[in-house]
Amino acid sequence: MGFVVLGASKGIGFALTKKLLDEGKKVCAGILEDKPPEAMNTLSSAYGDKLLIGRADVTNESQIKSFAEKSAEFLGEIEGLCTVAGVIMPGDRTTPLYEVDVSELRTTFEVNVFGPIIAGKHFYPYMKKGGKILTITSESVGVRMAWAGIPCYALSKCAATKSTGIFNAYISDVDFYAVHPGRVWTDMNQSSGEIQPEESAAGLYAVMTGLTAVSRDNWYIDYKGNPMEM
């Protein structure tokens, strides 16, 4: 058994992959790139047969289906899945919603909303009973938390969080969680970061492995396992 990280090539996803490997877990690391970046190759050299790296574009359903099958072959039952892959489009940082580039809105939803749903759909059949599927969302997803900033991203994370609760409404033998990862210094968040990816990854690791107790009744949580307000 082991774990899967989608969006594993950098930022939180890379830090989580490394944390899992450092703790002796087997990991399937899904990446967007055609070839693993240097940092992923370094992990592969260090951890050998504990790590499987593969293409896993969350907007490509056939690719995710294939990676889920390969992950199950490599790991057997999957204990936990974390979908970290996400995007903020360039125009979203400067354009108000009433002037939105709809193509950027669509791309944002393809990655941030459809991606985790596709992942949940195809990985669920291979999950261990009682396993966890985590989707990285955000802290500002409540319907009443409306603010004039990155509107496409905010809308997408609201929808991704809602889909987590809907998964739980249908599925009882695997727990789904929408997780605010903290305000992390990453390529995507260079203006309001407060913690490093490694701190976020340590919290996510504890949630995924059961070191931090969480309840599916509170399926929107932060990386420390604390319930978040909707």
C-alpha positions in Angstrom: 0.0 0.0 0.0 1.0 3.6 -0.4 0.1 7.1 -1.5 -0.5 9.1 -4.7 0.3 12.8 -5.2 -1.0 14.6 -8.3 0.8 17.8 -9.1 4.0 16.4 -7.6 6.8 18.1 -9.5 7.0 21.4 -7.5 5.8 23.3 -4.5 3.5 21.6 -2.0 3.2 18.5 -4.2 6.9 18.0 -4.3 7.3 18.6 -0.6 4.6 16.1 0.2 6.0 13.5 -2.1 9.4 13.9 -0.4 7.9 13.8 3.0 6.1 10.6 2.3 9.3 9.0 0.9 11.3 10.2 3.8 8.9 8.5 6.1 9.3 5.2 4.3 6.1 5.2 2.2 5.7 4.1 -1.4 4.5 6.9 -3.6 3.1 7.4 -7.1 3.9 11.0 -8.2 1.8 12.4 -11.0 3.3 15.2 -13.0 2.2 17.5 -15.8 5.6 17.5 -17.6 6.5 15.1 -20.4 9.7 14.4 -18.6 10.4 14.6 -14.8 12.2 17.8 -13.8 15.6 17.4 -12.2 14.3 17.5 -8.7 12.0 14.5 -9.4 14.9 12.6 -11.0 16.9 13.2 -7.8 14.1 11.7 -5.7 13.9 8.8 -8.1 17.6 8.1 -7.7 17.4 8.4 -3.9 14.4 6.2 -3.4 14.5 3.8 -6.2 11.6 1.3 -6.2 9.6 3.3 -3.6 8.7 5.9 -6.2 6.8 5.7 -9.5 6.7 8.9 -11.6 4.2 9.3 -14.4 2.3 11.8 -16.6 -0.9 12.8 -14.9 -2.5 15.9 -16.3 -5.7 16.2 -14.3 -7.6 17.7 -17.2 -6.9 14.6 -19.3 -9.3 11.9 -18.2 -7.8 9.0 -20.1 -4.3 9.9 -18.7 -5.7 10.0 -15.1 -7.5 6.7 -15.7 -4.2 5.1 -16.9 -2.2 6.6 -14.0 -4.7 5.3 -11.5 -4.4 1.8 -13.0 -0.6 2.0 -12.9 -0.7 3.3 -9.3 -2.8 0.4 -8.2 -0.4 -2.0 -9.9 2.6 -0.4 -8.1 1.0 0.1 -4.7 -1.8 -2.4 -4.4 -4.5 -0.7 -2.4 -4.0 3.0 -2.2 -4.1 4.5 1.3 -4.3 8.1 0.3 -4.5 10.5 -2.6 -3.8 14.2 -2.6 -4.6 16.3 -5.6 -2.4 19.4 -5.4 -2.5 20.3 -9.0 -4.0 23.8 -9.4 -3.7 27.0 -11.5 -4.1 30.7 -11.3 -4.2 32.2 -14.8 -2.2 35.4 -15.5 -5.2 37.6 -16.2 -7.0 36.5 -13.1 -4.6 38.5 -10.9 -5.5 41.8 -12.7 -8.9 41.4 -14.3 -12.2 41.9 -12.5 -14.9 39.4 -12.9 -17.0 41.7 -15.1 -14.2 41.8 -17.6 -13.1 38.2 -17.3 -11.4 36.3 -20.1 -13.8 33.4 -20.3 -11.1 31.2 -21.8 -9.1 31.7 -18.6 -12.2 31.0 -16.5 -12.7 27.7 -18.4 -9.1 26.7 -18.0 -9.2 27.5 -14.3 -12.2 25.3 -13.8 -10.8 22.5 -16.0 -7.8 22.2 -13.7 -9.1 23.2 -10.2 -12.6 21.7 -10.4 -12.9 19.1 -13.1 -9.3 17.8 -12.2 -10.1 16.7 -8.7 -13.4 15.2 -9.8 -11.7 13.2 -12.5 -9.1 12.1 -10.0 -11.7 11.0 -7.4 -13.7 9.2 -10.1 -10.8 7.1 -11.3 -8.8 6.5 -8.1 -11.7 5.7 -5.8 -12.1 2.1 -7.1 -8.5 1.4 -6.0 -8.6 3.0 -2.6 -8.3 1.1 0.7 -11.5 1.1 2.7 -11.2 4.0 5.1 -8.6 5.7 2.9 -8.5 9.4 2.3 -8.8 11.5 -0.8 -7.6 15.1 -0.3 -8.1 18.0 -2.6 -6.1 21.2 -2.0 -8.5 24.1 -2.1 -8.2 27.5 -0.3 -9.2 29.5 2.7 -11.7 31.8 0.9 -14.3 29.4 -0.5 -17.4 30.4 1.5 -20.3 31.8 -0.5 -20.3 35.0 1.7 -16.5 35.4 1.4 -16.7 37.5 -1.7 -13.7 39.8 -2.4 -12.2 41.6 -5.4 -9.2 39.4 -6.1 -8.4 36.4 -8.4 -12.1 35.8 -9.1 -11.7 32.7 -11.4 -9.5 31.0 -8.8 -11.8 31.8 -5.9 -14.9 30.5 -7.8 -13.1 27.3 -8.8 -11.9 26.6 -5.2 -15.4 27.1 -3.9 -16.7 24.6 -6.5 -13.9 22.1 -5.7 -14.6 22.3 -2.0 -18.3 21.7 -2.6 -17.6 18.7 -4.8 -15.7 17.2 -1.9 -18.8 17.2 0.3 -20.8 15.8 -2.6 -18.3 12.9 -2.9 -18.8 12.1 0.8 -22.6 12.2 0.4 -22.3 9.4 -2.2 -19.4 7.4 -0.8 -19.1 6.0 2.7 -16.0 3.8 2.6 -13.5 6.4 1.6 -13.3 9.9 3.2 -12.9 13.0 1.0 -11.4 16.2 2.4 -11.0 19.7 1.0 -7.9 21.1 2.5 -6.6 24.7 2.9 -2.8 24.2 2.7 -1.9 27.4 4.6 -0.5 30.5 3.0 2.4 28.8 1.4 5.3 30.4 -0.5 5.1 28.8 -3.9 5.4 29.9 -7.6 1.7 30.4 -7.6 1.6 32.4 -4.3 4.5 34.8 -4.1 2.7 37.8 -2.5 1.1 36.4 0.7 3.1 33.4 1.7 3.6 32.8 5.4 4.9 29.2 5.6 7.2 27.0 3.5 5.9 24.1 1.4 7.6 21.7 3.8 5.4 22.8 6.8 2.3 22.4 4.8 3.4 19.0 3.5 4.1 17.8 7.1 0.6 18.7 8.1 -0.9 17.0 5.0 1.2 13.9 5.7 -0.2 13.7 9.2 -3.8 14.0 8.0 -3.3 11.4 5.2 -1.6 8.9 7.5 -3.9 9.3 10.4 -1.4 10.9 12.8 -3.8 13.8 12.9 -7.3 12.7 13.7 -10.0 14.2 11.4 -13.7 13.4 10.8 -15.5 13.3 7.5 -18.3 15.2 9.3 -15.9 18.2 9.0 -14.7 17.6 5.4 -13.4 21.2 4.9 -10.2 21.5 7.0 -6.8 23.2 7.1 -3.5 21.4 6.8 -3.4 20.9 10.5 -6.7 19.1 10.5 -8.7 22.0 12.0 -12.3 22.5 10.6 -12.6 25.5 8.3 -15.7 27.7 8.1 -17.7 27.5 4.9 
